[in-house]
Amino acid sequence: MKKMTFLAIVIAMMAAISMPMQAQSRKDKKAAAKAEWEMKQQQQREEAELRHQMKMDSLRNVQRQNEEIEAEAKAERLRTEAERREAEAEAKAEAKRQAAELAAQEKDFDEPCMEAGSSDSYIRARGIGESLQQQMARTKAQTNAVRDLGAKISSAVQALIKHYANEETISVMTDDSSADGMSFEEKLQNMTKQKIDQNLSFSTSCEKTRTYMKNNKKIFKCYMTIQAGKDDLLKPIYDELQKEAENKLNIDYQNFSEEFDKEFNKAE
């Protein structure tokens, strides 16, 4: 009996001793688990921060590369613009030099094809045309000469009519309109233009072409004088005036032609 009581006491003492040890062991395990969890959290934070830093470094590298590329492109644009301006300045200087040389050269020459005017047999007019193409310059010169010829004939005839009206050599209806609603002066203008269009047949009496440089381009400049038979143009106009005037012209065709020459040549 005494032995059993002693054994129970021993067991109780051993249990009392082991219980704090077990409690301490659980506490240590819990602390260890917590420390391990905290270590993993710290490691994850460090890895996330490292990844973020690497991403930011990569973005900064890309931005720096883009800035370098943009800086190089800007420098290239500036070089190109500077080269363009330099080329333009050189071109302008060259064009100015060539223009000065041309001006100096043209002073040594008389302008060609100046024999315009009206004579006993011919009516002449002059035109000038410029173009990058030689044929186009010639066409423009001819067109301008024909236009000038028609305008001067019409102007000279109208001046004659006014002169004759003032001297009462011819009676014209300047105030009243005819049956078709046109004044005599309007009919005269239309008639003169019509007769010129119907009877104008001309030939080239003079043609010269020169060239000069402008903006680094070769320009053709054509001078042309055309001539038309005076009687072929003037006689139909004179005859039509005889029909249109209230009274016949109190002047023969020869005197009319001579007076026409004076009026036509005034414009030269």
Secondary structure in CASP SS format (residue, H / E / C, confidence):
PFRMAT SS
TARGET T0000
AUTHOR 0000-0000-0000
METHOD secondary structure of the structure
MODEL  1
M C 1.00
K H 1.00
K H 1.00
M H 1.00
T H 1.00
F H 1.00
L H 1.00
A H 1.00
I H 1.00
V H 1.00
I H 1.00
A H 1.00
M H 1.00
M H 1.00
A H 1.00
A H 1.00
I H 1.00
S H 1.00
M H 1.00
P H 1.00
M H 1.00
Q H 1.00
A H 1.00
Q H 1.00
S H 1.00
R H 1.00
K H 1.00
D H 1.00
K H 1.00
K H 1.00
A H 1.00
A H 1.00
A H 1.00
K H 1.00
A H 1.00
E H 1.00
W H 1.00
E H 1.00
M H 1.00
K H 1.00
Q H 1.00
Q H 1.00
Q H 1.00
Q H 1.00
R H 1.00
E H 1.00
E H 1.00
A H 1.00
E H 1.00
L H 1.00
R H 1.00
H H 1.00
Q H 1.00
M H 1.00
K H 1.00
M H 1.00
D H 1.00
S H 1.00
L H 1.00
R H 1.00
N H 1.00
V H 1.00
Q H 1.00
R H 1.00
Q H 1.00
N H 1.00
E H 1.00
E H 1.00
I H 1.00
E H 1.00
A H 1.00
E H 1.00
A H 1.00
K H 1.00
A H 1.00
E H 1.00
R H 1.00
L H 1.00
R H 1.00
T H 1.00
E H 1.00
A H 1.00
E H 1.00
R H 1.00
R H 1.00
E H 1.00
A H 1.00
E H 1.00
A H 1.00
E H 1.00
A H 1.00
K H 1.00
A H 1.00
E H 1.00
A H 1.00
K H 1.00
R H 1.00
Q H 1.00
A H 1.00
A H 1.00
E H 1.00
L H 1.00
A H 1.00
A H 1.00
Q H 1.00
E H 1.00
K C 1.00
D C 1.00
F C 1.00
D C 1.00
E C 1.00
P C 1.00
C C 1.00
M C 1.00
E C 1.00
A C 1.00
G E 1.00
S E 1.00
S C 1.00
D C 1.00
S C 1.00
Y E 1.00
I E 1.00
R E 1.00
A E 1.00
R E 1.00
G E 1.00
I E 1.00
G E 1.00
E E 1.00
S E 1.00
L C 1.00
Q C 1.00
Q H 1.00
Q H 1.00
M H 1.00
A H 1.00
R H 1.00
T H 1.00
K H 1.00
A H 1.00
Q H 1.00
T H 1.00
N H 1.00
A H 1.00
V H 1.00
R H 1.00
D H 1.00
L H 1.00
G H 1.00
A H 1.00
K H 1.00
I H 1.00
S H 1.00
S H 1.00
A H 1.00
V H 1.00
Q H 1.00
A H 1.00
L H 1.00
I H 1.00
K H 1.00
H H 1.00
Y H 1.00
A H 1.00
N H 1.00
E C 1.00
E C 1.00
T C 1.00
I C 1.00
S C 1.00
V C 1.00
M C 1.00
T C 1.00
D C 1.00
D C 1.00
S E 1.00
S C 1.00
A C 1.00
D C 1.00
G C 1.00
M C 1.00
S E 1.00
F H 1.00
E H 1.00
E H 1.00
K H 1.00
L H 1.00
Q H 1.00
N H 1.00
M H 1.00
T H 1.00
K H 1.00
Q H 1.00
K H 1.00
I H 1.00
D H 1.00
Q H 1.00
N H 1.00
L C 1.00
S C 1.00
F E 1.00
S E 1.00
T E 1.00
S E 1.00
C E 1.00
E E 1.00
K E 1.00
T E 1.00
R E 1.00
T E 1.00
Y E 1.00
M E 1.00
K E 1.00
N C 1.00
N C 1.00
K E 1.00
K E 1.00
I E 1.00
F E 1.00
K E 1.00
C E 1.00
Y E 1.00
M E 1.00
T E 1.00
I E 1.00
Q E 1.00
A E 1.00
G E 1.00
K H 1.00
D H 1.00
D H 1.00
L H 1.00
L H 1.00
K H 1.00
P H 1.00
I H 1.00
Y H 1.00
D H 1.00
E H 1.00
L H 1.00
Q H 1.00
K H 1.00
E H 1.00
A C 1.00
E C 1.00
N C 1.00
K C 1.00
L C 1.00
N C 1.00
I C 1.00
D C 1.00
Y H 1.00
Q H 1.00
N H 1.00
F H 1.00
S H 1.00
E H 1.00
E H 1.00
F H 1.00
D H 1.00
K H 1.00
E H 1.00
F H 1.00
N H 1.00
K H 1.00
A C 1.00
E C 1.00
END
